[in-house]
Amino acid sequence: MGPLGRLFGTTYVGGIGNLGTVYALTKSEAGQWNTTAIYSSFSGNLDAPVMFDPAGNLFSTTRIGGNNNLGSVFEITP
């Protein structure tokens, strides 16, 4: 569970360039889940779980991109 009671995850495809997205799920008062894309990868396919630090920054990795196209670590700040 991420900040503010939301669930976060990644997709391998979709978003800009079809390289994946980071999304947030928020439960409505009616009990239905609403999905919001919060980031589209520009450098490589997203395919890993997300982690948070104590300040609420989100971290994950990409499969490709970065130096020598071997993947990268990225951070999303609140």
C-alpha positions in Angstrom: 0.0 0.0 0.0 1.4 3.3 -1.0 0.8 6.8 0.3 -2.7 8.0 0.9 -4.1 4.4 0.9 -3.5 3.9 -2.8 -2.2 0.8 -4.5 0.6 1.3 -7.1 1.9 -1.0 -9.9 3.5 -1.1 -13.3 2.4 -2.3 -16.8 4.8 -3.7 -19.3 3.1 -2.1 -22.3 0.8 0.9 -22.8 1.3 4.6 -22.3 3.6 6.9 -24.5 5.6 4.8 -26.9 3.9 1.6 -25.6 6.8 1.2 -23.1 4.6 0.9 -20.0 3.1 3.0 -17.2 3.1 3.4 -13.5 -0.5 3.5 -12.2 -2.3 4.1 -9.0 -5.5 2.4 -7.8 -7.9 4.3 -5.5 -11.0 2.8 -4.0 -14.1 4.9 -4.3 -16.7 5.2 -1.5 -18.9 2.9 -3.5 -16.2 0.2 -3.4 -15.1 0.4 -7.0 -11.4 0.8 -8.0 -10.4 3.8 -10.1 -7.1 3.6 -12.1 -4.9 6.6 -12.8 -1.8 6.5 -14.9 0.8 8.6 -13.1 3.9 8.0 -15.3 4.6 6.8 -18.9 8.1 5.4 -19.5 10.2 7.1 -22.1 13.3 5.0 -21.9 12.4 1.4 -21.3 9.8 -1.2 -20.5 8.5 -1.1 -17.0 8.2 -4.5 -15.4 9.0 -4.4 -11.8 7.2 -3.7 -8.5 7.3 -0.2 -7.0 8.9 0.7 -3.7 8.5 3.8 -1.6 11.0 5.6 0.7 9.9 7.3 3.9 9.4 10.6 2.1 6.9 9.0 -0.3 9.1 8.9 -3.3 8.3 6.0 -5.6 11.1 3.9 -7.2 11.1 1.1 -9.8 13.1 -0.2 -12.7 12.9 -0.6 -16.5 13.9 -3.6 -18.5 15.7 -1.7 -21.2 17.1 1.8 -21.5 19.8 3.5 -19.5 23.5 2.9 -20.1 24.2 0.2 -22.7 20.4 -0.4 -22.9 20.6 -2.7 -19.8 17.8 -1.0 -17.9 17.5 1.8 -15.4 16.2 2.8 -12.0 13.8 5.8 -11.8 12.2 7.9 -9.0 8.9 9.7 -9.0 8.5 12.3 -6.4 5.1 13.2 -4.9 
